[in-house]
């Protein structure tokens, strides 16, 4: 049969004709995969590959099959002691799946990003039938305002912040007025301080300043001074009080050691993520992901209907590759590591995280720790605590905490390590 007759027969068959149109249109789809790198000081987007741009927008059913692919490399929190791991968010922007079968419905998705609290943030959410498309600029303005207020309480880089004023004061009789957010973080930090055996220590401020990870000096801290500062690095030197009744409740913090200083960097960003999630709920959204400085909280599923996919990056300075991928919904995730922030003094490598009980930076046998918890404030703090504990004590601790799941890389360097994960974490790993 001549080619023209075969082509006519092909096109007259409804199933074949649909497949033909689908194939022809797909060849015109522009396929873009982006890697968006979020670091404390930059927001970089790199196009990895591009195919021909589309001329038609007829593939509604095929497009509905495609999740959005967004690969976000999130910066590792500078809190642990060896090589870090990173957390990445996987989503899909325009990856076409060939199929002639009916596609599942895909909700409209919206995303935006910004900078705050000395880092970057990212928000991705689904617009459902119940929640009409709203003013994205208005939502982002409220998030910016929220983070600005929290930064005014918790920033150790702003000399006018609440925490900086408390740390700078040498008056042990003074009552420092604090906001409700400060009081909430203070209470939760105190609980985890005792629950973790003081491996998470938000009163580590004096030692953090003494070891000065950002310092360029080659001098080591004086031993006598370290002993005095270690004594001051204790949460029992602070007292949170509340007087009156809501909404006119007056909250104050008093410190009993003039050298005592607070440092909520290991928990404040997690709390900020929780507040961002609370704001998203207030706006009526039930499917979203919020991220700030590497801390993530997911609510509901991805706009495609599947769980959110979070990639744990292999802890290496020299290469970039994915160690594992998580499939999660309605859970928070935080990862600890510290290879990105180190300095040397008299030939000694000084990492960012300090062993509070020893009063000095401590080499750990953990390369990275990723923690899952219901709220991000909890995941944030325990990621730090487990890194300080080391693998043996961390595994023992996790056995008694069914509310926490963890993925840990155990070893001294990136060429020789073992993997440990809890049963709950294993259930969320893709392909393992």
C-alpha positions in Angstrom: 0.0 0.0 0.0 1.4 3.5 -0.9 2.7 5.6 2.0 -0.1 8.1 1.5 -2.7 5.4 2.0 -1.1 4.1 5.2 -0.9 7.7 6.5 -4.7 8.2 5.7 -5.6 5.0 7.5 -3.5 5.9 10.5 -5.1 9.3 10.8 -8.7 8.0 10.4 -8.3 5.6 13.4 -9.3 7.7 16.5 -6.8 6.1 18.9 -4.0 6.3 16.4 -4.9 9.8 15.5 -4.8 10.9 19.1 -1.4 9.2 19.6 -0.1 10.9 16.4 -1.2 14.4 17.6 0.2 13.8 21.0 3.6 12.7 19.6 3.8 15.6 17.2 2.9 18.2 19.9 5.3 16.7 22.4 8.2 17.2 20.0 7.5 20.9 20.1 7.3 21.2 23.9 10.1 23.2 25.4 11.6 21.0 28.1 13.5 22.9 30.8 15.1 21.6 33.8 16.4 24.1 36.3 18.8 23.9 39.2 18.1 26.7 41.6 20.8 27.1 44.2 19.9 28.8 47.5 22.8 29.9 49.6 22.8 32.5 52.4 24.1 35.2 50.1 22.9 34.3 46.6 20.0 33.0 44.5 21.3 31.4 41.3 19.3 29.7 38.6 21.1 27.6 35.9 19.3 26.2 32.9 20.6 22.6 32.4 19.0 21.7 29.1 16.5 23.0 26.6 14.5 21.5 23.7 12.4 23.3 21.0 9.7 25.6 22.3 6.0 24.7 21.8 3.8 26.2 19.1 0.6 24.9 20.5 -0.9 24.3 24.0 -3.2 21.4 23.1 -1.7 18.8 25.5 -3.8 19.5 28.5 -4.2 15.8 29.5 -0.5 15.0 28.9 0.6 18.1 30.7 -1.5 17.1 33.7 0.5 13.9 34.0 3.7 15.9 34.5 4.8 16.9 38.0 6.7 20.2 38.2 10.4 19.6 38.5 12.2 22.2 40.6 15.6 21.2 42.0 16.4 23.4 44.9 19.8 22.9 46.6 19.3 24.2 50.1 22.2 25.5 52.1 23.3 23.4 55.0 23.0 24.9 58.4 26.5 25.5 59.8 26.0 23.6 63.0 27.6 20.2 63.0 31.1 19.0 63.0 32.3 17.2 60.0 31.2 17.3 56.4 27.6 18.4 56.0 24.8 17.2 54.0 22.4 19.4 52.1 18.7 19.2 51.7 17.1 19.7 48.3 13.5 20.0 47.1 12.5 18.1 44.0 9.6 19.2 41.9 9.0 19.3 38.1 8.6 22.1 35.6 7.4 20.8 32.3 8.7 17.2 32.1 6.3 15.5 29.6 5.2 11.9 30.1 4.0 10.0 27.0 0.7 8.4 27.5 -2.7 8.1 25.8 -4.5 7.1 29.0 -6.6 9.6 31.0 -4.4 11.9 33.2 -4.9 12.7 36.8 -5.9 16.3 37.6 -3.1 18.7 38.5 -3.7 21.8 40.6 -2.4 25.2 39.7 0.9 25.8 41.5 2.4 29.1 42.5 5.9 29.8 43.9 7.9 32.8 45.0 11.1 33.4 46.9 12.9 36.1 48.8 15.6 37.0 51.3 15.3 37.4 55.1 17.0 36.5 58.3 20.5 36.5 56.6 19.4 33.8 54.2 16.8 33.0 51.5 13.3 31.5 51.6 11.1 29.7 49.1 7.3 29.1 49.0 5.5 26.7 46.7 1.7 26.2 47.1 -1.3 24.7 45.2 -4.3 26.8 44.4 -7.4 24.6 44.8 -11.0 25.1 43.8 -11.9 26.2 47.3 -9.1 28.8 47.4 -9.1 31.1 44.4 -5.9 32.6 43.0 -4.9 35.4 45.3 -2.6 38.3 45.4 0.8 36.7 45.5 2.5 40.0 46.2 0.2 40.5 49.2 1.1 37.1 50.6 4.8 37.6 50.1 4.6 41.0 51.7 3.1 39.4 54.8 5.8 36.7 54.9 8.5 39.4 54.5 6.9 41.4 57.4 6.7 38.2 59.6 10.3 37.3 59.0 11.4 40.9 59.6 9.7 40.9 63.0 11.3 37.5 63.9 14.7 38.8 62.8 14.3 41.7 65.2 14.0 39.2 68.1 16.5 36.5 67.2 19.3 38.0 65.0 22.7 37.9 66.7 24.0 40.1 63.9 21.7 43.0 64.6 22.9 44.9 67.7 19.5 46.3 68.2 17.7 42.9 68.3 16.1 41.6 71.5 18.6 38.8 71.8 21.6 41.1 71.2 20.5 43.5 73.8 20.1 40.7 76.4 23.5 39.3 75.5 25.2 42.8 75.7 23.7 43.6 79.1 25.9 43.1 82.2 23.1 44.1 84.6 21.9 40.8 86.2 19.0 42.6 87.9 17.4 44.0 84.6 14.2 42.5 83.2 14.3 42.5 79.4 11.0 42.8 77.7 10.4 40.1 75.1 7.7 39.3 72.6 5.5 36.1 72.5 7.6 34.6 69.7 10.7 35.0 71.8 9.0 33.4 74.8 7.8 30.4 72.7 11.3 29.7 71.3 12.9 30.2 74.7 10.6 27.6 76.3 11.0 25.0 73.5 14.8 25.5 73.5 14.9 25.0 77.2 12.9 21.8 76.9 15.2 20.4 74.2 18.3 21.5 76.2 17.4 19.2 79.0 15.8 16.4 76.9 19.0 16.1 74.8 21.3 16.0 77.7 22.4 19.5 77.0 23.9 18.6 73.6 21.6 21.2 72.2 22.6 24.3 74.1 21.0 27.7 73.2 23.1 29.3 75.9 26.3 28.5 74.0 26.7 32.2 73.0 29.8 33.0 75.1 31.7 30.0 73.7 30.6 30.7 70.1 32.0 34.2 70.4 35.2 33.0 72.0 36.0 30.5 69.2 34.9 33.0 66.6 34.3 31.0 63.4 34.2 34.2 61.5 37.4 35.4 63.0 40.7 35.6 61.0 43.0 35.5 64.0 45.4 32.6 64.4 45.3 32.8 68.2 43.6 30.1 70.2 41.2 31.2 73.1 42.8 31.4 76.5 42.1 28.2 78.6 41.2 30.2 81.7 38.8 32.3 79.7 37.3 29.2 78.2 36.7 27.7 81.6 34.9 30.8 82.7 32.8 31.0 79.6 31.8 27.4 79.7 30.4 28.0 83.2 28.4 30.9 81.8 27.0 28.8 78.9 24.1 27.3 80.9 20.4 27.8 80.4 19.8 27.9 84.1 21.4 31.4 84.1 18.2 32.7 82.4 14.7 33.1 83.7 11.6 33.7 81.6 8.7 35.3 83.5 5.2 36.3 82.5 3.0 38.7 84.4 -0.6 39.8 83.8 -3.3 38.3 81.7 -3.6 37.9 77.9 -3.6 40.0 75.7 -1.7 42.4 77.9 0.7 39.7 79.2 4.1 41.1 80.0 7.0 38.7 79.3 10.5 39.3 80.5 13.9 37.5 80.5 16.4 38.0 83.3 20.0 36.6 83.3 21.9 35.8 86.5 25.4 35.6 85.0 26.7 38.8 83.4 28.6 36.8 80.7 25.7 34.6 79.8 24.5 34.9 76.2 21.8 33.2 74.2 22.2 31.9 70.6 19.0 30.6 69.0 20.5 30.1 65.5 19.9 26.3 65.9 16.2 26.7 66.4 15.0 30.2 65.3 14.8 29.5 61.6 12.9 26.3 62.2 10.4 28.3 64.2 10.2 30.9 61.5 9.3 28.1 59.0 6.5 27.0 61.3 5.2 30.6 61.5 5.3 30.8 57.7 3.3 27.6 57.5 0.8 29.1 60.0 0.4 32.2 57.8 -0.2 30.0 54.7 -3.0 28.2 56.6 -4.5 31.5 57.6 -4.7 32.4 53.9 -6.6 29.2 53.3 -3.9 27.0 51.6 -3.7 23.3 52.5 -1.0 22.1 50.1 2.3 23.9 50.3 6.0 23.7 51.0 7.9 26.5 52.8 11.6 26.7 53.2 14.0 29.1 55.0 17.7 28.7 55.0 17.6 24.9 54.5 14.7 24.2 56.9 11.5 22.8 55.3 7.9 22.2 56.2 5.4 20.4 54.0 1.7 20.5 54.4 -0.5 18.3 52.2 0.8 17.0 48.9 2.5 18.5 45.9 0.1 20.3 43.5 0.4 17.2 41.3 -1.2 15.1 44.1 2.0 13.1 44.9 4.1 13.6 48.1 6.8 16.2 48.1 10.2 14.9 47.1 13.2 16.0 49.2 16.7 15.1 48.1 19.5 14.7 50.6 22.8 15.8 49.0 26.0 13.8 49.5 28.2 15.7 52.0 31.1 16.7 49.7 33.0 19.9 48.9 34.4 18.5 45.6 31.3 17.1 44.0 27.5 17.5 43.9 25.3 14.4 43.9 22.2 13.1 45.6 22.6 10.7 48.4 18.9 9.9 48.9 15.4 11.1 48.1 12.6 11.3 50.5 8.9 11.3 49.8 7.1 13.2 52.5 3.8 15.0 53.3 2.8 16.9 56.5 6.2 16.7 58.1 9.3 19.0 58.6 12.9 18.3 57.7 16.2 19.8 58.7 19.8 18.7 58.0 23.0 19.5 60.0 26.6 19.6 58.9 29.5 22.1 58.9 32.1 21.7 56.3 31.2 25.0 54.7 32.3 27.1 57.7 35.7 26.3 59.2 38.8 28.2 60.1 42.3 27.3 61.3 44.2 28.6 64.3 47.8 27.5 64.9 47.3 24.7 62.5 44.1 23.4 64.2 40.9 23.0 62.2 38.1 24.8 64.0 34.5 23.9 62.9 31.4 25.8 63.6 29.6 23.6 66.1 30.9 23.4 69.6 30.5 20.6 72.1 28.9 22.6 74.9 29.9 20.1 77.6 33.5 20.2 76.6 33.5 23.9 75.7 35.3 23.5 72.4 34.7 22.4 68.8 34.4 18.6 68.7 35.2 16.2 65.9 32.3 13.9 65.3 32.0 10.6 63.6 28.8 11.9 61.8 29.1 13.4 58.4 25.5 14.6 58.3 22.2 14.2 60.1 18.8 14.7 58.5 15.9 14.8 61.0 12.1 14.5 60.3 9.6 15.9 62.9 6.1 17.2 62.9 7.2 20.8 63.4 10.3 22.4 61.9 11.5 24.0 65.2 11.8 20.5 66.7 13.6 19.1 63.6 16.0 22.0 63.5 17.1 21.7 67.1 17.4 17.9 67.2 19.5 17.9 64.0 22.0 19.9 66.0 21.7 17.8 69.1 22.2 14.5 67.3 25.3 15.8 65.5 26.8 16.7 68.9 25.9 13.3 70.4 27.8 11.3 67.8 26.5 8.2 66.1 26.4 5.8 69.1 24.5 8.0 71.5 22.4 9.4 68.6 21.2 5.9 67.7 20.4 5.1 71.3 18.6 8.4 71.7 16.5 7.9 68.6 15.4 4.4 69.8 13.5 6.1 72.6 11.9 8.8 70.4 9.3 7.5 68.1 8.3 11.1 67.2 11.7 11.6 65.5 13.1 10.0 62.4 16.7 10.4 61.1 19.0 9.6 58.2 22.7 9.7 59.2 26.0 9.3 57.4 28.5 7.8 59.8 32.2 8.1 59.1 35.3 10.3 59.2 35.4 11.4 55.5 33.3 11.1 52.3 35.2 8.1 51.1 34.5 5.8 54.0 31.1 6.0 55.6 28.0 3.9 56.7 24.3 4.8 56.5 21.9 4.6 59.4 18.2 5.4 59.2 15.3 4.8 61.5 12.4 2.6 60.3 10.2 5.7 59.8 12.8 7.3 57.6 13.3 4.1 55.6 9.6 4.0 54.8 9.9 7.5 53.2 13.1 6.8 51.1 12.5 6.4 47.4 14.1 3.4 45.7 15.7 2.0 48.9 
